[in-house]
Amino acid sequence: MDCIFCKMAARAIKVDPVVETDRVMVVKDINPQAPVHLLVIPKTHYASILECKDMGVLGEMMEAAVTSAKKLGVADPGFRLSINTNDEGGQTVFHLHMHLLAGRPLSGRLG
């Protein structure tokens, strides 16, 4: 098992989840890019979103992100969710995960 997120899910690496379900965990990013930077990680290994056909897991990831944002008090001011995919999409850990960024105004508005 070389995947760091799989090791976290198996508790081979100590984690302190913000939110956790049977299929998803939310943890603080160790290299935060905003005052609040969380990772929403499915416990099942998918190299990227391209491999995940389980809409239940994807829905649970979204639900965990919203629950975490509310728990940390950043839901109302606003937050950003991002899933980086493959090299050109900026993915550096090849286990599907979603970033939740909040706690300050975020640049790079898309729409």
C-alpha positions, 0 to 999 in steps of 0.5 A: 500500500503506497497510497498515503490516503489509503494508509490514512483510511486504514489508520496506518497513518494517524489522522484526526478527521474533521468529519468521517463516515463509513466511506469518506473522511475529511482531514486538514491539509498539511500544506494549507493554501488558505486559512481553512484547507480540507481534503475530502477523501473517499476511503476506497481507492480511485486514482482520480475522478475518472475512475469513480463511477460510484455516485453514492461516494461522490454524493457523500464527498459533497455532503461531507464537504458541506458538513465540514464547512458548517462545522468550521463556520465557513459555510455562510461566508463561502468556500470553494470545492476543487477536484484536481484531475491528472497532471495538467489538472494539478493532481499530485496525489493519485487518489481521488480527493476534493479540496475545500478552501475557505477563510479568506476571499479567494481569487480566480473567479470562474463565473 
